[in-house]
């Protein structure tokens, strides 16, 4: 039983082609080791590219987290300086500073 899209070569045509190209019929009908190696090499290269892309994404996420952490630490440092040295204790000032820090974090993450 044949599946659609497959052809069964005739034996006399295979023998004639092997004589034309001066190769054995086994060479024509079997896949060679070089073909198998090239297929495996292609698969390995594709996997390597996927791993490299994933590693780059992980590094980018790590950088974004570090930038965000640094910005919020600067915000809290400014908050404590304002609170203890200048006695600024207005919730609207704190909230607006937090919103500015968040806007900076979003801008950096989107740009990168």
C-alpha positions in Angstrom: 0.0 0.0 0.0 1.5 3.3 -1.1 0.8 6.7 0.6 0.0 9.6 -1.6 3.0 11.7 -2.7 5.4 8.7 -2.8 6.8 7.0 -5.9 8.2 3.6 -6.3 11.1 3.6 -8.7 11.4 0.8 -11.3 14.4 -1.5 -10.9 15.6 -1.1 -14.5 15.6 2.7 -14.2 17.7 2.5 -11.0 20.2 0.2 -12.7 20.4 2.5 -15.7 20.9 5.6 -13.6 23.6 3.9 -11.5 25.4 3.0 -14.8 25.1 6.5 -16.1 26.5 8.1 -12.9 29.0 5.2 -12.3 27.8 4.5 -8.8 26.3 1.5 -7.1 22.6 1.1 -6.7 23.2 1.0 -2.9 24.7 4.4 -3.1 21.7 5.7 -4.9 19.1 4.1 -2.6 20.7 4.6 0.8 21.3 7.8 2.6 25.0 8.5 3.1 26.7 9.3 6.3 27.5 12.7 5.0 23.9 13.4 4.5 23.0 12.2 8.0 25.8 14.3 9.5 24.8 17.4 7.6 21.2 17.0 8.9 22.4 16.5 12.5 24.7 19.5 12.1 21.8 21.6 11.0 19.7 20.5 13.9 22.6 21.2 16.4 23.2 24.7 14.9 19.5 25.5 15.2 19.5 24.4 18.8 22.6 26.5 19.5 21.0 29.6 18.0 17.9 29.0 20.2 20.1 28.6 23.3 22.0 31.8 22.5 18.8 33.7 21.9 17.4 32.5 25.2 20.6 33.5 27.0 20.5 37.0 25.5 16.9 37.4 26.6 17.8 36.2 30.1 20.7 38.7 30.3 18.4 41.5 29.1 15.8 40.7 31.8 18.6 40.6 34.4 19.9 44.1 33.2 16.4 45.5 33.3 15.8 44.2 36.8 19.2 45.7 38.0 18.4 49.1 36.4 15.0 49.1 38.0 16.4 48.2 41.4 19.0 51.0 41.1 16.4 53.6 40.1 14.1 52.7 43.1 17.1 52.7 45.4 17.9 56.3 44.3 14.2 57.2 44.8 14.3 55.8 48.4 17.6 57.5 49.1 16.1 60.9 47.9 13.0 60.2 50.0 15.0 59.6 53.2 17.2 62.6 52.5 14.1 64.8 52.0 12.4 63.3 55.1 15.2 63.5 57.6 17.1 66.6 56.4 14.4 68.7 55.0 11.5 67.3 57.0 9.3 66.7 53.9 6.6 64.3 54.9 3.9 65.0 52.4 2.3 61.8 50.9 1.7 63.6 47.6 5.4 64.3 47.2 6.3 60.7 48.1 3.7 59.4 45.6 4.8 61.7 42.8 8.4 60.7 43.4 7.5 57.1 43.2 5.5 57.7 40.0 8.5 59.5 38.4 10.8 56.6 39.4 8.3 54.1 37.9 8.1 56.2 34.7 11.9 56.1 34.4 11.9 52.3 34.9 9.2 51.8 32.3 11.1 54.1 29.8 14.4 52.2 30.3 12.8 48.8 30.0 10.9 49.7 26.9 13.9 51.3 25.3 16.1 48.3 25.9 
